[in-house]
Amino acid sequence: MGYEMEIRYLRNRVRELEKQVEQLRISRRVLMNLIEKVEKEKNTNLSRLEKENKRLQLNNRRYAKWLISNNLRFIELASQKDIVMEE
């Protein structure tokens, strides 16, 4: 009788362990899906930020050129005014 009880106990234990293994597999799949989702979101955000960075750099470059151009015009006008004032 003791031998049969031990076999029953071991079979039950095997079933419990098999259930745990299956739960771990499911948990692993869920975690892998979450990791994939987070990676995709990260890549999407990175791409968006890189695009925005390029746009901002272009705008800064244009603004710097505009400032230089207007500064040169201002210097020219100021020097013309100085020439006229001297006469």
OpenMM code with the backbone's topology and positions (N, CA, C; nanometers):
from openmm import Vec3, app, unit

residues = "MET GLY TYR GLU MET GLU ILE ARG TYR LEU ARG ASN ARG VAL ARG GLU LEU GLU LYS GLN VAL GLU GLN LEU ARG ILE SER ARG ARG VAL LEU MET ASN LEU ILE GLU LYS VAL GLU LYS GLU LYS ASN THR ASN LEU SER ARG LEU GLU LYS GLU ASN LYS ARG LEU GLN LEU ASN ASN ARG ARG TYR ALA LYS TRP LEU ILE SER ASN ASN LEU ARG PHE ILE GLU LEU ALA SER GLN LYS ASP ILE VAL MET GLU GLU".split()
positions = [
    Vec3(0.0814, -0.1196, 0.0000),
    Vec3(0.0000, 0.0000, 0.0000),
    Vec3(0.0855, 0.1256, 0.0000),
    Vec3(0.1944, 0.1248, 0.0720),
    Vec3(0.2826, 0.2391, 0.0791),
    Vec3(0.3421, 0.2732, -0.0556),
    Vec3(0.3726, 0.1694, -0.1341),
    Vec3(0.4303, 0.1884, -0.2654),
    Vec3(0.3304, 0.2572, -0.3584),
    Vec3(0.2046, 0.2170, -0.3539),
    Vec3(0.0996, 0.2760, -0.4378),
    Vec3(0.0745, 0.4212, -0.3989),
    Vec3(0.0787, 0.4520, -0.2694),
    Vec3(0.0591, 0.5904, -0.2236),
    Vec3(0.1735, 0.6795, -0.2723),
    Vec3(0.2924, 0.6230, -0.2684),
    Vec3(0.4067, 0.7005, -0.3141),
    Vec3(0.3953, 0.7295, -0.4636),
    Vec3(0.3511, 0.6283, -0.5396),
    Vec3(0.3333, 0.6474, -0.6842),
    Vec3(0.2262, 0.7539, -0.7097),
    Vec3(0.1133, 0.7475, -0.6359),
    Vec3(0.0074, 0.8474, -0.6500),
    Vec3(0.0595, 0.9873, -0.6169),
    Vec3(0.1340, 0.9956, -0.5084),
    Vec3(0.1908, 1.1243, -0.4671),
    Vec3(0.2832, 1.1782, -0.5772),
    Vec3(0.3704, 1.0912, -0.6289),
    Vec3(0.4657, 1.1340, -0.7308),
    Vec3(0.3940, 1.1749, -0.8596),
    Vec3(0.2873, 1.1017, -0.8967),
    Vec3(0.2114, 1.1385, -1.0165),
    Vec3(0.1446, 1.2748, -0.9984),
    Vec3(0.0874, 1.2961, -0.8795),
    Vec3(0.0269, 1.4271, -0.8511),
    Vec3(0.1321, 1.5376, -0.8560),
    Vec3(0.2451, 1.5071, -0.8014),
    Vec3(0.3547, 1.6052, -0.8002),
    Vec3(0.3991, 1.6361, -0.9441),
    Vec3(0.4073, 1.5347, -1.0291),
    Vec3(0.4439, 1.5544, -1.1697),
    Vec3(0.3405, 1.6429, -1.2375),
    Vec3(0.2094, 1.6172, -1.2122),
    Vec3(0.1038, 1.7003, -1.2709),
    Vec3(0.1167, 1.8452, -1.2256),
    Vec3(0.1427, 1.8664, -1.0974),
    Vec3(0.1598, 2.0032, -1.0452),
    Vec3(0.2782, 2.0725, -1.1128),
    Vec3(0.3870, 1.9993, -1.1262),
    Vec3(0.5055, 2.0570, -1.1893),
    Vec3(0.4812, 2.0864, -1.3372),
    Vec3(0.4068, 1.9987, -1.4046),
    Vec3(0.3727, 2.0230, -1.5454),
    Vec3(0.2859, 2.1481, -1.5592),
    Vec3(0.1916, 2.1679, -1.4657),
    Vec3(0.1088, 2.2890, -1.4671),
    Vec3(0.1958, 2.4132, -1.4463),
    Vec3(0.2889, 2.4030, -1.3533),
    Vec3(0.3781, 2.5161, -1.3284),
    Vec3(0.4630, 2.5487, -1.4513),
    Vec3(0.5111, 2.4443, -1.5179),
    Vec3(0.5911, 2.4638, -1.6394),
    Vec3(0.5066, 2.5342, -1.7453),
    Vec3(0.3824, 2.4897, -1.7623),
    Vec3(0.2937, 2.5518, -1.8607),
    Vec3(0.2669, 2.6977, -1.8250),
    Vec3(0.2453, 2.7259, -1.6974),
    Vec3(0.2242, 2.8647, -1.6546),
    Vec3(0.3488, 2.9490, -1.6809),
    Vec3(0.4654, 2.8917, -1.6581),
    Vec3(0.5894, 2.9639, -1.6852),
    Vec3(0.6060, 2.9913, -1.8349),
    Vec3(0.5662, 2.8960, -1.9184),
    Vec3(0.5734, 2.9164, -2.0633),
    Vec3(0.4827, 3.0319, -2.1051),
    Vec3(0.3620, 3.0320, -2.0495),
    Vec3(0.2669, 3.1394, -2.0818),
    Vec3(0.3230, 3.2732, -2.0343),
    Vec3(0.3745, 3.2748, -1.9113),
    Vec3(0.4322, 3.3986, -1.8579),
    Vec3(0.5480, 3.4461, -1.9448),
    Vec3(0.6289, 3.3546, -1.9899),
    Vec3(0.7433, 3.3901, -2.0759),
    Vec3(0.6944, 3.4509, -2.2065),
    Vec3(0.5908, 3.3915, -2.2661),
    Vec3(0.5368, 3.4460, -2.3912),
    Vec3(0.4822, 3.5869, -2.3698),
    Vec3(0.4115, 3.6054, -2.2583),
    Vec3(0.3564, 3.7376, -2.2282),
    Vec3(0.4697, 3.8385, -2.2118),
    Vec3(0.5729, 3.8008, -2.1377),
    Vec3(0.6863, 3.8905, -2.1174),
    Vec3(0.7579, 3.9216, -2.2490),
    Vec3(0.7755, 3.8218, -2.3329),
    Vec3(0.8410, 3.8438, -2.4616),
    Vec3(0.7578, 3.9383, -2.5482),
    Vec3(0.6255, 3.9217, -2.5468),
    Vec3(0.5379, 4.0122, -2.6216),
    Vec3(0.5483, 4.1544, -2.5684),
    Vec3(0.5537, 4.1681, -2.4373),
    Vec3(0.5681, 4.3009, -2.3778),
    Vec3(0.7026, 4.3635, -2.4157),
    Vec3(0.8069, 4.2837, -2.4125),
    Vec3(0.9394, 4.3342, -2.4504),
    Vec3(0.9386, 4.3797, -2.5960),
    Vec3(0.8782, 4.3011, -2.6837),
    Vec3(0.8679, 4.3395, -2.8245),
    Vec3(0.7931, 4.4707, -2.8402),
    Vec3(0.6823, 4.4834, -2.7679),
    Vec3(0.6012, 4.6050, -2.7760),
    Vec3(0.6818, 4.7258, -2.7283),
    Vec3(0.7516, 4.7106, -2.6176),
    Vec3(0.8320, 4.8206, -2.5635),
    Vec3(0.9440, 4.8578, -2.6614),
    Vec3(1.0070, 4.7583, -2.7217),
    Vec3(1.1136, 4.7845, -2.8192),
    Vec3(1.0596, 4.8600, -2.9403),
    Vec3(0.9431, 4.8196, -2.9894),
    Vec3(0.8827, 4.8875, -3.1041),
    Vec3(0.8504, 5.0328, -3.0689),
    Vec3(0.7926, 5.0536, -2.9498),
    Vec3(0.7606, 5.1893, -2.9061),
    Vec3(0.8876, 5.2728, -2.8926),
    Vec3(0.9921, 5.2111, -2.8381),
    Vec3(1.1192, 5.2820, -2.8220),
    Vec3(1.1751, 5.3227, -2.9574),
    Vec3(1.1728, 5.2298, -3.0529),
    Vec3(1.2235, 5.2593, -3.1867),
    Vec3(1.1400, 5.3661, -3.2562),
    Vec3(1.0081, 5.3598, -3.2381),
    Vec3(0.9194, 5.4607, -3.2971),
    Vec3(0.9498, 5.5976, -3.2385),
    Vec3(0.9629, 5.6040, -3.1065),
    Vec3(0.9937, 5.7309, -3.0406),
    Vec3(1.1307, 5.7830, -3.0814),
    Vec3(1.2275, 5.6941, -3.0905),
    Vec3(1.3618, 5.7342, -3.1309),
    Vec3(1.3595, 5.7915, -3.2722),
    Vec3(1.2891, 5.7255, -3.3618),
    Vec3(1.2784, 5.7727, -3.4993),
    Vec3(1.2111, 5.9097, -3.5040),
    Vec3(1.1044, 5.9253, -3.4289),
    Vec3(1.0324, 6.0535, -3.4254),
    Vec3(1.1228, 6.1637, -3.3713),
    Vec3(1.1975, 6.1334, -3.2636),
    Vec3(1.2860, 6.2339, -3.2045),
    Vec3(1.4013, 6.2697, -3.2974),
    Vec3(1.4541, 6.1709, -3.3682),
    Vec3(1.5610, 6.1991, -3.4640),
    Vec3(1.5102, 6.2891, -3.5762),
    Vec3(1.3897, 6.2616, -3.6242),
    Vec3(1.3297, 6.3435, -3.7295),
    Vec3(1.3061, 6.4862, -3.6797),
    Vec3(1.2549, 6.4973, -3.5575),
    Vec3(1.2307, 6.6297, -3.4997),
    Vec3(1.3629, 6.7046, -3.4790),
    Vec3(1.4655, 6.6327, -3.4377),
    Vec3(1.5964, 6.6937, -3.4172),
    Vec3(1.6505, 6.7503, -3.5487),
    Vec3(1.6385, 6.6733, -3.6560),
    Vec3(1.6834, 6.7216, -3.7874),
    Vec3(1.6064, 6.8465, -3.8286),
    Vec3(1.4751, 6.8440, -3.8050),
    Vec3(1.3920, 6.9596, -3.8407),
    Vec3(1.4352, 7.0826, -3.7618),
    Vec3(1.4599, 7.0654, -3.6327),
    Vec3(1.5009, 7.1774, -3.5494),
    Vec3(1.6392, 7.2292, -3.5894),
    Vec3(1.7297, 7.1385, -3.6227),
    Vec3(1.8623, 7.1818, -3.6675),
    Vec3(1.8526, 7.2622, -3.7971),
    Vec3(1.7678, 7.2178, -3.8879),
    Vec3(1.7470, 7.2904, -4.0131),
    Vec3(1.6899, 7.4293, -3.9845),
    Vec3(1.5909, 7.4362, -3.8974),
    Vec3(1.5326, 7.5658, -3.8614),
    Vec3(1.6364, 7.6565, -3.7963),
    Vec3(1.7200, 7.5998, -3.7096),
    Vec3(1.8258, 7.6796, -3.6455),
    Vec3(1.9252, 7.7312, -3.7488),
    Vec3(1.9604, 7.6461, -3.8443),
    Vec3(2.0536, 7.6865, -3.9498),
    Vec3(1.9941, 7.8020, -4.0310),
    Vec3(1.8668, 7.7883, -4.0677),
    Vec3(1.8003, 7.8949, -4.1434),
    Vec3(1.7952, 8.0247, -4.0637),
    Vec3(1.7634, 8.0130, -3.9356),
    Vec3(1.7550, 8.1315, -3.8508),
    Vec3(1.8928, 8.1973, -3.8365),
    Vec3(1.9968, 8.1172, -3.8208),
    Vec3(2.1326, 8.1715, -3.8092),
    Vec3(2.1703, 8.2459, -3.9375),
    Vec3(2.1384, 8.1874, -4.0527),
    Vec3(2.1676, 8.2549, -4.1797),
    Vec3(2.0906, 8.3860, -4.1890),
    Vec3(1.9657, 8.3846, -4.1489),
    Vec3(1.8829, 8.5051, -4.1518),
    Vec3(1.9430, 8.6117, -4.0611),
    Vec3(1.9856, 8.5726, -3.9399),
    Vec3(2.0466, 8.6682, -3.8473),
    Vec3(2.1742, 8.7283, -3.9053),
    Vec3(2.2579, 8.6436, -3.9639),
    Vec3(2.3828, 8.6927, -4.0232),
    Vec3(2.3522, 8.7897, -4.1366),
    Vec3(2.2576, 8.7528, -4.2208),
    Vec3(2.2200, 8.8388, -4.3329),
    Vec3(2.1701, 8.9740, -4.2842),
    Vec3(2.0797, 8.9715, -4.1867),
    Vec3(2.0263, 9.0973, -4.1334),
    Vec3(2.1338, 9.1768, -4.0606),
    Vec3(2.2257, 9.1087, -3.9946),
    Vec3(2.3341, 9.1777, -3.9263),
    Vec3(2.4242, 9.2480, -4.0280),
    Vec3(2.4531, 9.1792, -4.1385),
    Vec3(2.5333, 9.2415, -4.2435),
    Vec3(2.4623, 9.3628, -4.3029),
    Vec3(2.3322, 9.3500, -4.3260),
    Vec3(2.2540, 9.4638, -4.3771),
    Vec3(2.2587, 9.5801, -4.2798),
    Vec3(2.2459, 9.5495, -4.1517),
    Vec3(2.2489, 9.6532, -4.0491),
    Vec3(2.3853, 9.7235, -4.0495),
    Vec3(2.4920, 9.6437, -4.0601),
    Vec3(2.6267, 9.7015, -4.0621),
    Vec3(2.6440, 9.7900, -4.1851),
    Vec3(2.5959, 9.7430, -4.3007),
    Vec3(2.6042, 9.8233, -4.4232),
    Vec3(2.5281, 9.9540, -4.4089),
    Vec3(2.4054, 9.9453, -4.3578),
    Vec3(2.3253, 10.0669, -4.3406),
    Vec3(2.3899, 10.1620, -4.2408),
    Vec3(2.4449, 10.1052, -4.1331),
    Vec3(2.5090, 10.1895, -4.0327),
    Vec3(2.6324, 10.2566, -4.0917),
    Vec3(2.7092, 10.1842, -4.1720),
    Vec3(2.8289, 10.2445, -4.2312),
    Vec3(2.7897, 10.3504, -4.3339),
    Vec3(2.6815, 10.3273, -4.4084),
    Vec3(2.6338, 10.4285, -4.5032),
    Vec3(2.5883, 10.5536, -4.4292),
    Vec3(2.5236, 10.5330, -4.3174),
    Vec3(2.4775, 10.6458, -4.2366),
    Vec3(2.5973, 10.7234, -4.1844),
    Vec3(2.7011, 10.6522, -4.1416),
    Vec3(2.8224, 10.7182, -4.0922),
    Vec3(2.8886, 10.7985, -4.2031),
    Vec3(2.8894, 10.7444, -4.3251),
    Vec3(2.9507, 10.8139, -4.4393),
    Vec3(2.8735, 10.9407, -4.4677),
    Vec3(2.7409, 10.9326, -4.4669),
    Vec3(2.6568, 11.0481, -4.4934),
    Vec3(2.6737, 11.1520, -4.3829),
    Vec3(2.6842, 11.1083, -4.2602),
    Vec3(2.6983, 11.2004, -4.1473),
    Vec3(2.8314, 11.2727, -4.1545),
    Vec3(2.9355, 11.2098, -4.2050),
    Vec3(3.0660, 11.2715, -4.2126),
    Vec3(3.0684, 11.3814, -4.3177),
    Vec3(2.9895, 11.3689, -4.4218),
    Vec3(2.9893, 11.4681, -4.5296),
    Vec3(2.9174, 11.5867, -4.4850),
] * unit.nanometer
topology = app.Topology()
chain = topology.addChain("A")
for resn in residues:
    res = topology.addResidue(resn, chain)
    for name in ("N", "CA", "C"):
        topology.addAtom(name, app.Element.getBySymbol(name[0]), res)
